Amino acid sequence: FSVASASGRFYAAETVLALEYLHMMGVVYRDLKPENVLVRADGHIMLSDFDLSLKCDDVVPKLLRQPRGDSDGANPSLTHGHSSSCVPPIQPVLSCLFNGVTRKRQVPMPDAAAVDADADEHSEPEQTSDPAEVVVEPVAARSRSFVGTHEYLAPEVISGQGHGSAVDWWTLGVFMYEMVYGQTPFKGATNEETLANIVSKRPVAFPRVPASASCGEREELLRAQDLMARLLAKCPGKRLGSCTGSGEVKRHAFFRGVNWALVRSVRPPEVPVPAAPVARSKAKTMSRKERREPYKQQHEDHFDYF
């Protein structure tokens, strides 16, 4: 399927949420690729293979913006909590207690995704107020390890200048590009050429939109290309998601119509059909003579095709 379709957008959104959850736990994944994105029996995705992950312990939730129209009297300039106590991120709401305020504040923090089939994808979603913006991102994490798959390596990993959670948003862009076009954006004839293409100053290039595409398909593909181009910014500081985390990515127009508050309540586009049980044939019982002298048995037909 194309990532610009409803199915592709659904799986891309769930991948965003998987990365968001890991970052919330202080984990930089560093190995996003199709082989590591598994489809569960219920049709939802899960990530595997955490051998290359980077764990950091200094992730503290930060409130960047109060919800507009909030009337509880809390200080809107508060951006850093000196200490915080959060419920497990599997809950649909991240509840944080900041020492600088006089009462508890409930900060909405979505951790799930589902495509709202009834949403109008070509109209702006109706919003009565701007939600609070919370950052739970290991933006300060740094590593100089050269780890990852060649075609998915971020420029800062190759150059050895040090990298953090922004590499996961880069790999998301490569992952989406491969879903759309069937190949990675910087692949060369050799690994050395691939790495040279990644660190070059040339921005990512996209094939032309097919002339046979309808207006709606063209619009969706252009949105997908814009998102991928922002994720594949070669300067980490300019990359979408590098400053305030997944919130930047989730607000992109490509994900319009995605209900980020519901992850398991919507049926995925495809649910794997359980495989039929394999019939086990009964092994042939060997005679006592065959068990004592197996090398003397006749096996002429075993090598008919050699």
Secondary structure, 3 states (H helix, E strand, C coil): CCCCCHHHHHHHHHHHHHHHHHHHCCEECCCCCHHHEEECCCCCEEECCCCCCEECCCCCCEEEECCCCCCCCCCCCCCCCCCCCCCCCCCCEEEECCCCCCCCEEEECCCCCEECCCCCCCCCCCCCCCCCEEECCCCCCCECCCCCCHHHCCHHHHHCCCECCHHHHHHHHHHHHHHHHCCCCCCCCCHHHHHHHHHCCCCCCCCCCCCCCCHHHHHHHHHHHHHHHHHCCCCHHHCCCCCCCHHHHHCCHHHCCEECCCCCCCCCCCCCCCCCCCCCCCCCCCCHHHHHCHHHCCCHHHHCCC
